[in-house]
Amino acid sequence: MSIRFDGKVAIITGAGGGLGRAHALEFARRGAKVVVNDLGGARDGTGGNSAAAEAVVAEITAAGGEAIANGSSVTDDAGVANMVQQTMDKWGRIDILVNNAGILRDKTFIKMPIEDFQLVVDVHLMGTVKPTKAVWPIMKEQGYGRIVVTTSSSGLYGNFGQTNYGAAKLGVVGLINTLKLEGQKDNIRSNALAPTAFTRMTADLFPADTEELFSPEAVSPAAIFLASEDAPNGIVICAGAGVFSMAQVMESQPVALGREPDTAEKIAANWSKISDMSKAEARNLGGEHLTGLVNQLPGRK
Ligand code: NAI
């Protein structure tokens, strides 16, 4: 069964190039009306104009699709409000929001100016929160919405020189962990995509001859699936070069050690048991963690 978005409206942030552009073209090819948002700045977030977004709109319309450009920054409250208003004025609904905009300010933690940490958190985390917050009441009213956030293996697992980026990228996973619960009754589903692609963001990390293999177009099918009618809710998909997997936080079986003065020593003595992930389980919400803990208390087993 083919996935189509006829009659649906999708906002894609940071869609003037790289992954966002590939997502925008694919959503449009599948019938969505697309808002191509992009600030048009440099990789480190400096500068900006709407030419990049307009060029992608021209590509979509040339291929017979429908799209409009928006040059707002996802960090700017008035700009985000304007983007949502522009979409509502044009098409009267918002079904899909793909939060994709991003920048880098890599440095080791010791050398990282706090301003670079703040800016990266502002763009990736708050630049996801603000558009999501702006479309949420519209999706709730419609009784339909699909939110995609863009995380990263750097956030899920770590990467040298990316404390700012990694913290922000795991932050968006924390966001969907609760949005998945709060959106459930209104058919709003929230998921995360962890891409791997050759773009201007990663061009200096990949060997040049991998550009075609790791094309952004090879990631977009995951964005399409996460924004589809039958999307899952609250999951993380990793996607690169046409290879897909799911990432999840898992918890080992809880071990009750008591509350004696030597409990720290008991943790050390039992560390291999506590850290044994062979029977690890995922939790769907924080309360499930608490239940697992309470079930280990004396008299409860
Ligand atoms: P890119 O640099 O080609 O695209 C990012 C786009 O976001 C640019 O067009 C830029 O102008 C736009 N942008 C930046 N700040 C903005 C703002 N404040 N408001 C609106 N637009 C803004 O990079 P790429 O690789 O396409 O990245 C897309 C997303 O995927 C980012 O969130 C990135 O962190 C994430 N990602 C990419 C990976 C990769 O392997 N390329 C790996 C993991 C995550």
Residues whose N, C-alpha, C, O or C-beta is under 5 A from the ligand:
A	BS01	NAI	G14 G16 G17 G18 L19 G20 N37 D38 L39 G40 G41 S72 S73 V74 T75 N100 A101 G102 I103 V123 T150 T151 S152 S153 P195 T196 A197 T199 R200 M201 T202
